[in-house]
């Protein structure tokens, strides 16, 4: 599993370097990074590169992540919209 994670990070870095013109706080970048980083690590391989469509829990935590697909989609789009309004990349990274 650790080897797969290292290989996935290598692929993600290569994607960022090779696609530097199109990389940004956008759906394309995030979903592609998710696909690369989660490759061969998820119980359902079809979930790589996609927003979650089901509820999840976090062990030993009282926090419950969003579980309704429409809310997940709306929240994702809202975050992307807010971050795209910030021009300084350091402020973008700090915000989220």
N, C-alpha and C positions, 0 to 999 in steps of 0.2 A: 504494500500500500504506500509506503514512504517513497519507494522508487517511482511509482506512478505519479505521486504528487510532485516530485522533483521534475520528472519529464513534462508534466502538465505546466508547471511554472516556466520551464524552458520554452515551451510552445507559446505560452501567453506573452512572454517577453519578446519573442521573435515576431509575433503578431503586432505588438505595439511598435516595434522598431520598423518593420516592413510597411506598416499601414499608417505611419505617423501623420500623413496628410489628412486622413479621414478619422483619426482617433479623437475622441472628445467625450464630453458628458452627454452621450446620446444612446439611444436604444441599441443601435448597431454595435457599438463598442462594448457595452455592458453584457449583452446577450452572447456575443462572441467570446468575450473573456470568460463568462460563466461556462460556456460549452467547452472551452479549452481547459479550464481549471478543474472541471468536474468530470472530465473524460475518464471512463472506466472506474469511477468512484461512487456513483449513485446506485441505489438498489434498482431503480428504473432508468436504464440508459436513455430512454426517450425523453427524460426530463432535462437533460443537458441542454443548455442554451435557451431555456424557456422560463418564464415566470411560473412560480408555484401555483398550482390549481387546487390545493387541498390544505387542510389545517395541519399544523405541527405543534409539538410541545417541546419545551426545553427542560431536560432533567434537572432537578434541584433548583428550579426557578419559578417564581410566581408570575413572571412575564409570559403572556400568551401572544405570539405573533398573529397578525391578521390571517384569517382562514377563508375568507370569502374571495373567490377569484376576481370579481369585479372591483372590490376594494383594493386588492393587491395591485391590480392594473392601474387604477386611478391614482393610488399613492405613488407608484413608480413614476408615472407620467408627471405628477405634481413635483416630485423631487427633481426630475430632469429639467422641468420648466424653471424651477427656482434657481437651480445651479447654473443654468444657461444664462441667467441674467447677471451673474457675477463674472466680471472680466478677468480678474486676477486669479491665476491658477492656484496660487497658494491659499487664497481665501476660499476657493472652491473646495479644495481638499480639506481645509480646516472645518468648513461648515458641516461636512458629512464624513 
